[in-house]
Amino acid sequence: MKNIMTYKGYTARIEFDQRDNVFIGKIVGIADSITFHGETVKELRADFEAAIDHYIADCEATGRTPRKAASGKLMLRVSPEVHARALATAKTAGKSLNQWAEEVMDKAAHV
């Protein structure tokens, strides 16, 4: 079971605080700190969505651009051997290395 929630392109990691008997969420992948909580999953979901909506509205009101978790550009360093094997595998599949890597990462991220 994954302890995540998503809304409007934002992802949050969810934890349960046994001491306070409450779910706590934190948006991941952005520099801004956005947290939320709820005693039930329904409350947690509602507070998560409200936090994101408030963040977006606050950014608009102050003239800032809301931060997203990723730009779509990725710089990755691997050994020359891994690079060569990945390139050969991509070409064998009739794809560019970028196309192949995106498919592999997408599949791995949906486990």
Number of C-alpha atoms within 10 A of each C-alpha: 4 7 10 14 17 13 12 9 9 18 19 20 15 19 14 15 11 8 6 8 11 16 18 18 24 18 23 17 14 14 10 12 9 15 17 21 21 18 14 12 12 10 13 20 18 14 17 27 17 13 17 20 14 12 16 15 14 14 14 12 9 8 9 11 10 15 15 15 14 11 7 5 6 8 4 5 8 8 7 9 9 11 13 12 11 15 18 15 15 17 13 10 11 11 14 15 17 12 11 18 15 12 12 11 10 11 10 9 8 6 7
